[in-house]
Amino acid sequence: MSNHARSGSRSAGIRIDWVTVALVLSLLLIGLVMVTSASISIAAREVGEPFLYLERQLVLTLLGTGLAAVVFCIRTDVLDRLAVPLLVLAAVLLVLVLIPGIGYEVKGSRRWIRLLGFNFQASELARVLVLIFIASYAARREAELRETFAGLVKPLGVLALFFLLLLLEPDFGAAVVLFVSGFAVLFVAGARLRYVLGLAAIGAVLIGFIAFGSDYRVRRFTAFLDPWADPFNSGFQLTQSLIAIGRGEWFGVGLGESVQKLFYLPEAHTDFLFAVLAEELGLAGVVLTLALFLALVWRAFHIARMASDGGLRFQAYLAAGFGFWLGLQAFINIGVNMGVLPTKGLTLPLMSYGRSSLIMTLAWIGILLRVYHEAAPVLRGAGQSRRDNAAAEGVA
C-alpha cells in the first residue's frame, strides 16, 4: 500500500497536536495585545476609533482560523496530486497582480489584488502554493534529486522564476524567503552537498547583484549600515526602532507606555511591532517571544520527523517547509527591527497586523496540523508492529 493510501485510510478520530495549538495561540494573543497597544494612537487620530485595528485583527484571526479548519479537512495526498495546478495558479496570481487595473498599487509596490473591497496580497498565497509543489517534487523525484545535478536544478529553476515575479512587484523580502525556504526543503530531501554549496554560492552572488541593482535597495542597505548618518530621512525608521528597543531595558516601560509608537515609529503595528514590544515589555518580553517562535519552528521540524519516520515523505517536506518559512521570516523581521538586516517590509508572523499574512500563516498551521493528524497513527502503528514482532520473537 502506498504512503498516501496509508495516510488516507487511517481516518478514525481527529488527532490534534495541542503543543502546536498552544504555541500558536500564545503568539496570537501576544500579537493582539501588541497590535492594540501599537495602533491605538494612530487609529484614534486617523478614524477616531482607538480599537479599530484590534477589531480588524480579531476578524482576521477568526477568518484565518476558519481557513485553517477547512485546510485541515483536506487530505495531504490531494495537495500532492494538485501540486502542478496549484503551481500554475501561483504563477497566474503573480502575473495578474502586475497588470494595471487588476493589481493594486500601494506605496510604489504592486502586490495586491482588490477582491470585494479587500486588498489581498497575492504573494502570501503564492508562496504557500510554490512550497507545496517543491515538497511534492522532492517526494516524487527523491532518487533523481539525490543522485543527479539536474534533479536539483529543475526545482531551482521554478524557484528562480517565482523569485523574478516577486521582484517585479517589487517584493525582495518575500522573494528571498521563498527561495531560501524552497532551497532548504530540497537540501533536507537529500540533494548532494557539493551541488547545494555550489548553487548556494552562485545564488548568493546573484542576490547580491540584484540587491544592489536598484537605487532604492542601495539606499535601504546604506541606511541600515549607518542609520544615524541620516536619522531624519533614510535612517528614520531604523533609528526610531533602535531607540524603542533601547528604552525597553530589562522589563520595559510598561504595556501601553511606549513613546516611539506615538507617531515617531512608522508602521508600528505592522513591520515594526517587535520594536514596540521590546520597548513596552523589555528583554523579558523579547526572550519570551523568541522562545515561542523557536518552539513553534522546533515543533514543525518534530512533526516533519514524525512523518518521515512513518514513511510519509511529502507530508514531512510540507512540515519542514513551514518550519523553514516561519523561522526565516521571523528572523528577518526581528533582524530588521534590531538593525542587523536591511529593511525588507516583512511582517512578524502571527503577531503583526497584516491581513493576507495572518490569514495565510494560519492556513499553513492548518496544513501542519493535518500532517500531524496523518503521521501520528502511522508512526504509532509502526511502533506497535515492532513491539508485536519483538514479543513474538521473545515467545519463540
C-alpha positions in Angstrom: 0.0 0.0 0.0 1.4 3.5 -0.9 2.2 6.1 1.7 -0.7 8.3 0.5 -3.1 5.4 0.7 -2.0 4.5 4.2 -2.3 8.1 5.4 -5.8 8.4 3.9 -7.0 5.1 5.3 -6.5 5.9 8.9 -9.2 8.5 9.3 -10.8 7.3 12.6 -10.8 10.2 15.0 -9.3 13.7 14.9 -5.7 13.9 16.2 -4.7 17.5 17.1 -1.2 18.5 18.1 -2.1 20.6 21.2 1.5 21.7 21.6 1.4 23.5 18.2 -2.1 24.9 19.0 -0.9 26.2 22.4 2.2 27.9 20.8 0.1 29.5 18.0 -2.5 30.7 20.4 0.2 32.2 22.6 1.8 34.1 19.7 -1.7 35.3 18.5 -2.6 36.5 22.0 0.6 38.5 22.4 0.2 39.8 18.9 -3.4 41.0 19.6 -2.2 42.8 22.7 0.8 44.5 21.0 -1.2 45.4 17.8 -3.7 47.1 20.1 -1.0 49.0 22.0 1.0 50.0 18.9 -2.0 51.2 16.9 -4.3 52.8 19.5 -2.9 56.3 19.0 -2.8 56.1 15.2 -6.4 54.7 15.0 -7.7 57.4 17.3 -6.1 60.1 15.3 -7.0 58.8 11.8 -10.6 57.5 12.3 -11.5 58.3 15.9 -11.7 54.6 16.9 -8.9 53.6 19.2 -9.6 49.9 18.9 -10.1 49.8 15.1 -7.0 47.6 14.5 -7.8 45.3 17.4 -11.2 44.7 15.9 -9.8 44.0 12.5 -7.1 41.7 13.8 -9.7 39.7 15.7 -11.8 39.4 12.5 -8.7 38.3 10.5 -7.8 35.8 13.2 -11.3 34.3 13.0 -11.1 34.2 9.2 -7.7 32.6 9.3 -8.8 30.1 11.9 -11.7 29.2 9.8 -9.5 28.7 6.7 -7.1 26.6 8.8 -10.0 24.4 9.8 -11.0 24.0 6.1 -7.4 23.2 5.1 -7.2 20.7 7.9 -10.0 18.7 6.4 -8.2 18.3 3.1 -6.0 15.2 2.9 -2.4 15.9 2.0 -2.4 13.4 -0.8 -4.9 15.7 -2.5 -2.4 18.6 -2.2 0.2 16.3 -3.7 -1.9 15.4 -6.7 -2.8 19.0 -7.3 0.8 20.3 -6.8 1.3 21.3 -10.5 -2.2 23.0 -10.9 -1.5 24.9 -7.7 1.9 26.0 -9.0 0.2 27.3 -12.2 -2.4 29.2 -10.0 0.5 30.8 -8.1 2.1 32.0 -11.3 -1.2 33.3 -12.6 -1.7 35.3 -9.3 1.7 36.8 -9.5 1.2 37.8 -13.2 -2.3 39.2 -12.5 -1.0 41.4 -9.7 1.3 43.2 -12.2 -1.5 44.1 -14.6 -2.8 47.7 -14.1 -6.4 47.6 -13.2 -6.2 44.2 -11.6 -3.1 44.7 -9.4 -3.5 47.3 -6.7 -0.5 49.6 -6.0 0.4 50.8 -2.5 3.5 52.9 -1.8 5.1 52.1 -5.1 4.6 48.4 -4.9 2.1 46.4 -6.9 1.5 43.4 -4.6 -2.3 43.4 -4.0 -5.4 42.3 -5.9 -8.6 44.0 -4.9 -11.3 41.5 -4.0 -14.7 42.6 -2.6 -13.2 45.7 -1.1 -10.3 43.7 0.4 -6.7 44.0 -0.6 -5.3 40.5 -0.9 -1.5 40.2 -1.2 -1.1 37.6 -3.9 2.5 36.7 -2.9 1.3 35.3 0.5 -0.8 32.6 -1.1 1.6 32.1 -4.0 4.5 31.3 -1.6 2.4 28.5 0.1 1.5 27.0 -3.3 5.1 27.0 -4.6 6.3 25.3 -1.4 3.6 22.7 -1.8 5.0 22.0 -5.3 8.6 21.9 -4.0 7.6 19.4 -1.3 5.7 17.2 -3.9 8.7 17.3 -6.3 11.1 16.3 -3.5 8.9 13.4 -2.6 8.2 12.2 -6.1 11.7 12.7 -7.6 13.7 11.9 -4.5 16.1 9.5 -6.2 16.8 12.0 -9.1 17.2 14.8 -6.5 19.7 12.7 -4.5 21.7 11.4 -7.4 21.9 14.0 -10.2 22.6 17.6 -10.6 19.6 18.1 -13.0 17.4 16.8 -10.2 18.3 19.9 -8.1 18.4 22.4 -11.0 14.9 21.7 -12.2 13.1 22.8 -9.0 15.6 25.6 -8.5 14.5 26.9 -12.0 10.9 27.0 -10.7 12.0 28.9 -7.6 14.1 31.3 -9.7 11.0 32.1 -11.9 8.9 33.0 -8.9 11.8 34.9 -7.4 11.8 37.1 -10.5 8.0 37.5 -10.5 8.2 38.7 -6.9 11.0 41.1 -7.7 8.8 42.7 -10.4 6.2 43.8 -7.8 8.8 44.6 -6.2 8.9 42.3 -3.0 12.5 41.4 -2.4 11.9 40.2 1.1 9.2 37.7 0.1 11.3 36.6 -2.9 14.3 35.8 -0.6 12.1 34.0 2.0 10.5 31.8 -0.7 13.8 30.9 -2.5 15.7 30.1 0.7 12.8 28.1 2.2 12.4 26.1 -1.0 16.2 25.5 -1.3 16.3 24.3 2.3 13.5 21.8 1.6 15.4 20.4 -1.3 18.6 20.1 0.8 16.7 18.3 3.5 15.2 16.0 0.9 18.7 14.8 0.0 20.3 17.0 -2.6 24.0 16.4 -2.7 26.0 18.7 -0.5 28.5 19.8 -3.2 25.7 20.7 -5.5 23.9 22.6 -2.8 27.0 24.5 -1.7 28.0 25.4 -5.3 24.5 26.6 -6.2 24.1 28.4 -2.9 27.3 30.4 -3.6 26.1 31.3 -7.1 22.6 32.3 -5.7 24.2 34.5 -3.0 26.2 36.3 -5.7 23.2 36.8 -7.9 21.0 38.0 -5.0 23.8 40.4 -4.1 23.8 41.8 -7.6 20.0 42.1 -7.6 20.1 43.8 -4.2 22.5 46.5 -5.5 20.9 46.7 -8.9 18.2 49.1 -7.7 18.7 52.6 -6.3 16.0 52.2 -3.6 17.6 48.9 -2.4 21.0 50.5 -2.3 19.6 53.4 -0.2 18.0 50.9 2.2 21.2 49.0 2.5 23.4 52.0 3.2 20.8 53.3 5.7 21.0 50.0 7.5 24.7 50.2 7.8 24.7 53.7 9.3 21.1 54.9 10.1 22.5 57.8 12.2 24.1 59.4 9.2 20.6 60.5 8.1 18.3 60.0 11.1 15.5 62.1 9.8 15.3 60.7 6.3 16.6 57.3 5.0 17.6 56.1 8.5 14.4 57.4 10.3 12.6 54.0 10.7 15.7 52.2 12.0 16.8 54.9 14.4 13.3 55.1 15.9 13.2 51.3 16.2 16.6 51.2 17.9 15.5 53.9 20.3 12.4 51.9 21.2 14.4 48.8 21.8 16.9 50.6 23.9 14.3 52.2 26.1 12.9 48.8 27.0 15.9 47.7 29.1 15.1 44.6 31.2 11.4 44.7 31.8 10.1 47.5 29.6 8.5 50.8 30.2 5.1 49.1 30.7 2.3 47.9 28.5 0.8 50.8 26.6 3.5 53.2 27.7 5.6 53.3 24.5 6.7 56.7 23.4 8.0 55.7 20.0 4.7 54.4 18.8 3.2 58.0 19.2 3.8 58.9 15.5 7.6 58.5 15.7 7.9 54.9 14.6 6.3 54.3 11.2 4.4 51.1 10.7 4.5 50.5 14.4 1.7 47.9 14.3 2.9 46.1 11.2 6.6 45.8 10.2 8.0 47.3 13.5 5.7 45.7 16.0 8.6 43.9 17.6 10.3 47.3 18.4 7.2 48.4 20.4 7.1 45.0 22.1 10.7 45.4 23.2 10.1 49.0 24.4 7.0 48.1 26.5 7.9 44.6 27.7 11.7 44.8 27.7 14.2 42.0 27.4 11.8 39.7 29.3 9.1 40.1 26.6 11.7 39.7 23.8 13.1 36.5 25.2 9.5 35.1 25.7 8.6 36.0 22.1 11.8 34.4 20.7 11.3 31.3 22.7 7.7 30.9 21.4 8.9 31.2 17.8 11.8 28.8 18.3 9.5 26.3 20.0 7.0 26.5 17.1 9.8 26.0 14.5 11.1 23.1 16.5 7.6 21.6 16.7 7.2 21.9 12.9 10.5 20.0 12.4 9.4 17.4 15.0 6.2 16.8 13.1 8.3 16.6 9.9 10.4 13.9 11.6 7.3 12.0 12.7 6.0 12.0 9.1 9.4 10.9 7.7 9.7 8.1 10.2 6.2 7.0 9.2 7.2 6.9 5.5 5.2 10.0 4.6 7.8 11.9 2.6 5.6 14.6 1.0 4.0 15.4 4.4 7.4 15.5 6.0 8.6 18.1 3.4 5.5 20.1 3.9 6.0 20.4 7.6 9.7 21.2 7.1 8.8 23.8 4.6 6.6 25.6 7.1 9.3 25.4 9.7 11.9 27.0 7.4 9.5 29.7 6.2 8.3 30.7 9.6 11.7 30.7 11.2 13.3 32.7 8.3 10.5 35.3 8.1 10.5 35.8 11.9 14.3 36.1 11.9 14.3 38.7 9.1 11.6 40.8 10.7 13.3 40.8 14.1 16.7 41.4 12.5 15.3 44.4 10.6 13.8 45.8 13.9 17.2 45.4 15.6 19.2 46.9 12.8 21.2 43.8 11.8 19.4 43.4 8.5 18.2 45.9 5.8 14.5 46.9 5.8 12.5 44.2 4.0 8.8 45.0 4.6 8.0 41.6 6.1 5.6 41.2 8.9 6.2 39.2 12.1 4.2 36.0 11.5 1.1 35.6 13.7 1.7 38.8 15.5 1.9 41.9 13.2 -1.2 43.5 11.7 -1.1 42.1 8.2 -4.3 40.9 6.6 -3.1 38.4 4.0 0.0 37.4 6.0 -2.0 36.4 9.1 -4.7 34.5 7.2 -2.2 32.6 5.1 0.0 31.8 8.1 -3.0 30.3 9.9 -3.7 28.3 6.8 -0.2 27.0 6.9 -0.9 26.0 10.5 -3.9 24.0 9.2 -1.6 22.1 6.9 0.9 21.4 9.7 -1.8 20.1 11.9 -3.1 17.9 9.1 0.4 16.4 8.7 0.4 15.6 12.4 -3.1 14.1 12.1 -1.9 11.8 9.3 1.5 11.0 10.7 0.6 10.1 14.3 -1.4 6.9 13.6 1.1 5.7 11.0 4.0 6.2 13.4 2.0 4.6 16.3 1.1 1.6 14.1 4.8 1.1 13.1 5.8 1.2 16.7 3.1 -1.3 17.7 4.2 -3.6 14.9 7.8 -3.5 16.2 6.6 -4.3 19.7 4.5 -7.2 18.4 7.4 -8.6 16.4 9.7 -8.3 19.5 7.1 -10.1 21.6 6.7 -12.8 19.1 10.4 -13.4 18.9 10.5 -13.5 22.7 7.9 -16.2 22.8 9.6 -18.2 20.1 
